[in-house]
C-alpha cells in the first residue's frame, strides 16, 4: 500500500469516526431535550393553582352548561383557566413535536381527557359567545388524540404495565 492509499484510508476512517461521534451527540442531544421537556412539563403541573384546578375538575360533574359550571366553580375560575391554558400550551408542544405524546400520556392523559369531558360544553359556549373557534382548541385536539389512542388500545395503568420493572443496579 502506497502513501496515498494509506492517507485516503486514514481520511476515510477519521470521517467515519467523526460521523459516528456526530450521530452519538445527536442522540444524546435528543435525550437531553426530552428530559428537559419532561422536567418543564412536570414543573407546570406542580403549581398550587394547577393542582387546585385539577382537584376542582375531579369533583365537578360532567355535562354542566356554562352558567352552571361558572356557578359551581365560583371564585375559583382562575384555577380552571390555569388548567386550560397549561393544557393548551401542552397541546401545541405535542403537535409541533417538541414533547412526545407518549410522554404526555404517561404524565397526564387521564386528567386531559377528563378536563375536556367536563369543560367541553363550557368551552364550546365560550367559543359561540366570542365567535372564536380557537378558544381551547389545543386542549380539545389533545384530548381527542388520547381518545383515538384509547380506542385503539385501552390504557393500562403503570402499576400493571410496569409491575416487573427493576431499577438499574450500579
Sine and cosine of phi, psi and omega as CSV:
sin_phi,cos_phi,sin_psi,cos_psi,sin_omega,cos_omega
0.00,0.00,0.79,-0.61,-0.03,-1.00
-1.00,0.09,0.09,-1.00,-0.07,-1.00
-0.89,0.46,-0.64,0.77,0.00,-1.00
-0.89,0.46,-0.70,0.71,0.03,-1.00
-0.90,0.43,-0.64,0.77,0.01,-1.00
-0.90,0.44,-0.68,0.73,0.01,-1.00
-0.92,0.40,-0.63,0.78,0.04,-1.00
-0.90,0.43,-0.66,0.75,0.04,-1.00
-0.89,0.45,-0.70,0.71,0.02,-1.00
-0.89,0.46,-0.66,0.75,0.02,-1.00
-0.89,0.46,-0.68,0.74,0.02,-1.00
-0.89,0.45,-0.68,0.74,0.01,-1.00
-0.90,0.44,-0.68,0.73,0.00,-1.00
-0.90,0.43,-0.68,0.73,0.02,-1.00
-0.90,0.44,-0.69,0.72,0.02,-1.00
-0.90,0.44,-0.68,0.74,0.02,-1.00
-0.89,0.45,-0.70,0.71,0.03,-1.00
-0.88,0.47,-0.66,0.75,0.05,-1.00
-0.89,0.46,-0.67,0.75,0.04,-1.00
-0.89,0.46,-0.69,0.73,0.04,-1.00
-0.89,0.45,-0.66,0.75,0.02,-1.00
-0.88,0.48,-0.69,0.72,0.04,-1.00
-0.89,0.46,-0.65,0.76,0.03,-1.00
-0.89,0.46,-0.67,0.74,0.02,-1.00
-0.91,0.41,-0.63,0.78,0.05,-1.00
-0.88,0.47,-0.69,0.72,0.02,-1.00
-0.89,0.46,-0.69,0.72,0.02,-1.00
-0.90,0.44,-0.64,0.77,0.03,-1.00
-0.89,0.46,-0.68,0.73,0.03,-1.00
-0.89,0.45,-0.67,0.74,0.05,-1.00
-0.89,0.45,-0.67,0.74,0.03,-1.00
-0.90,0.44,-0.67,0.74,0.01,-1.00
-0.89,0.46,-0.69,0.72,0.03,-1.00
-0.90,0.44,-0.66,0.75,0.03,-1.00
-0.90,0.44,-0.70,0.72,0.02,-1.00
-0.89,0.46,-0.64,0.77,0.04,-1.00
-0.89,0.45,-0.67,0.74,0.01,-1.00
-0.89,0.45,-0.68,0.73,0.01,-1.00
-0.91,0.42,-0.65,0.76,0.03,-1.00
-0.90,0.44,-0.66,0.75,0.02,-1.00
-0.90,0.44,-0.67,0.74,0.02,-1.00
-0.88,0.48,-0.67,0.74,0.03,-1.00
-0.88,0.48,-0.61,0.79,-0.02,-1.00
-0.92,0.38,-0.42,0.91,0.03,-1.00
-1.00,0.06,-0.17,0.99,-0.10,-1.00
-0.98,-0.22,0.49,0.87,0.11,-0.99
-0.99,-0.10,0.45,-0.89,0.01,-1.00
-0.89,0.45,-0.63,0.78,-0.02,-1.00
-0.90,0.44,-0.69,0.72,0.00,-1.00
-0.90,0.43,-0.71,0.70,0.01,-1.00
-0.87,0.49,-0.68,0.73,0.04,-1.00
-0.90,0.44,-0.65,0.76,0.00,-1.00
-0.90,0.44,-0.68,0.73,0.02,-1.00
-0.92,0.40,-0.68,0.74,0.03,-1.00
-0.87,0.50,-0.67,0.74,0.02,-1.00
-0.89,0.45,-0.70,0.71,0.00,-1.00
-0.88,0.47,-0.65,0.76,0.02,-1.00
-0.85,0.53,-0.55,0.84,-0.06,-1.00
-1.00,-0.02,-0.11,0.99,0.03,-1.00
-0.99,0.16,0.63,-0.78,0.13,-0.99
-0.96,0.27,0.37,-0.93,0.06,-1.00
-0.98,0.19,0.36,-0.93,0.15,-0.99
0.99,0.15,0.26,0.97,0.00,-1.00
-0.97,0.25,0.69,-0.72,0.11,-0.99
-0.98,0.21,0.12,-0.99,-0.10,-0.99
-0.85,0.53,-0.78,0.62,-0.02,-1.00
-0.88,0.47,-0.61,0.79,-0.02,-1.00
-0.94,0.35,-0.67,0.74,0.03,-1.00
-0.89,0.46,-0.72,0.69,0.01,-1.00
-0.88,0.48,-0.61,0.79,0.02,-1.00
-0.92,0.39,-0.67,0.74,-0.02,-1.00
-0.94,0.35,-0.62,0.78,-0.03,-1.00
-0.98,0.22,-0.63,0.78,0.06,-1.00
0.87,0.50,-0.78,-0.63,-0.08,-1.00
-0.94,0.33,-0.10,1.00,-0.03,-1.00
-1.00,-0.06,0.25,0.97,0.01,-1.00
-0.84,0.54,-0.54,0.84,0.02,-1.00
-0.86,0.51,-0.63,0.78,0.03,-1.00
-0.91,0.41,-0.62,0.79,0.05,-1.00
-0.89,0.45,-0.68,0.73,0.00,-1.00
-0.92,0.38,-0.51,0.86,0.09,-1.00
-0.89,0.46,-0.69,0.72,0.02,-1.00
-0.89,0.46,-0.77,0.64,-0.04,-1.00
-0.88,0.48,-0.69,0.72,-0.03,-1.00
-0.95,0.31,-0.54,0.84,0.07,-1.00
-0.91,0.42,-0.72,0.70,0.01,-1.00
-0.93,0.37,-0.56,0.83,0.06,-1.00
-0.86,0.51,-0.74,0.67,0.02,-1.00
-0.88,0.47,-0.66,0.75,0.00,-1.00
-0.90,0.44,-0.64,0.77,0.04,-1.00
-0.86,0.50,-0.69,0.73,0.04,-1.00
-0.88,0.47,-0.70,0.71,-0.02,-1.00
-0.90,0.44,-0.60,0.80,0.06,-1.00
-0.92,0.40,-0.74,0.68,-0.01,-1.00
-0.85,0.53,-0.64,0.76,-0.01,-1.00
-0.99,0.11,0.09,1.00,0.05,-1.00
0.88,0.47,0.51,0.86,0.10,-0.99
-0.99,0.12,-0.50,0.87,0.07,-1.00
-0.80,-0.60,0.78,-0.62,0.03,-1.00
-0.92,0.39,0.67,-0.74,-0.04,-1.00
-0.89,0.46,-0.52,0.85,0.01,-1.00
-0.92,0.39,-0.48,0.88,0.07,-1.00
-0.93,0.36,-0.69,0.72,0.04,-1.00
-0.90,0.44,-0.63,0.78,0.04,-1.00
-0.85,0.53,-0.74,0.68,0.01,-1.00
-0.89,0.46,-0.63,0.77,-0.05,-1.00
-0.97,0.23,-0.73,0.69,-0.31,-0.95
-0.43,-0.90,0.43,0.90,-0.05,-1.00
-0.89,0.46,-0.63,0.78,-0.01,-1.00
-0.86,0.52,-0.82,0.57,0.03,-1.00
-0.88,0.47,-0.51,0.86,0.03,-1.00
-0.91,0.41,-0.75,0.67,0.01,-1.00
-0.89,0.45,-0.69,0.72,0.01,-1.00
-0.88,0.47,-0.67,0.74,0.02,-1.00
-0.86,0.51,-0.71,0.70,-0.02,-1.00
-0.93,0.38,-0.65,0.76,0.02,-1.00
-0.87,0.50,-0.65,0.76,-0.07,-1.00
-1.00,0.08,-0.48,0.87,-0.07,-1.00
-0.96,-0.27,-0.13,0.99,-0.03,-1.00
-0.80,0.60,-0.78,0.62,0.02,-1.00
-0.88,0.48,-0.60,0.80,0.04,-1.00
-0.89,0.45,-0.74,0.67,-0.01,-1.00
-0.89,0.45,-0.66,0.75,0.00,-1.00
-0.90,0.45,-0.59,0.81,0.08,-1.00
-0.92,0.39,-0.66,0.76,0.06,-1.00
-0.86,0.51,-0.67,0.74,0.00,-1.00
-0.88,0.47,-0.70,0.72,0.01,-1.00
-0.89,0.46,-0.72,0.70,-0.01,-1.00
-0.88,0.47,-0.65,0.76,-0.06,-1.00
-1.00,0.06,-0.24,0.97,-0.08,-1.00
0.91,0.42,0.56,0.83,-0.07,-1.00
-0.71,-0.70,0.95,-0.31,0.03,-1.00
-0.96,0.29,-0.15,0.99,-0.09,-1.00
-1.00,0.05,-0.04,1.00,0.03,-1.00
-0.92,0.39,0.83,-0.56,0.00,-1.00
0.82,0.57,0.50,0.87,-0.03,-1.00
-0.88,0.47,-0.60,0.80,-0.05,-1.00
-0.99,0.17,-0.42,0.91,0.13,-0.99
-0.90,0.43,-0.74,0.67,0.02,-1.00
-0.88,0.48,-0.73,0.68,-0.02,-1.00
-0.84,0.54,-0.73,0.69,-0.03,-1.00
-0.91,0.42,-0.70,0.72,0.02,-1.00
-0.88,0.47,-0.63,0.78,0.02,-1.00
-0.92,0.39,-0.57,0.82,0.04,-1.00
-0.91,0.42,-0.67,0.75,0.03,-1.00
-0.92,0.39,-0.59,0.80,0.08,-1.00
-0.87,0.49,-0.69,0.73,0.05,-1.00
-0.87,0.49,-0.72,0.69,-0.01,-1.00
-0.89,0.46,-0.63,0.78,-0.05,-1.00
-0.97,0.26,-0.41,0.91,0.11,-0.99
-0.95,0.32,-0.55,0.84,0.03,-1.00
-0.96,0.27,-0.65,0.76,-0.01,-1.00
-0.51,-0.86,0.86,-0.52,0.00,-1.00
-0.87,0.49,0.68,-0.73,-0.03,-1.00
-0.91,0.42,0.64,-0.76,0.05,-1.00
-0.94,-0.33,0.81,-0.58,0.00,-1.00
-0.86,0.50,0.55,-0.83,-0.04,-1.00
-0.85,0.53,-0.60,0.80,-0.04,-1.00
-0.91,0.41,-0.31,0.95,0.09,-1.00
-0.99,-0.11,-0.77,0.64,-0.08,-1.00
-0.87,0.49,-0.53,0.85,-0.10,-0.99
-0.86,-0.50,0.48,0.88,-0.06,-1.00
-0.90,0.43,-0.38,0.93,-0.01,-1.00
-1.00,-0.06,0.07,1.00,-0.03,-1.00
-0.89,0.45,0.64,-0.76,0.06,-1.00
-0.78,-0.63,0.61,-0.79,0.05,-1.00
-0.93,0.38,0.42,-0.91,0.08,-1.00
-0.94,0.34,0.65,-0.76,0.04,-1.00
-1.00,-0.07,0.73,-0.68,0.01,-1.00
-0.94,-0.34,0.00,0.00,0.00,0.00
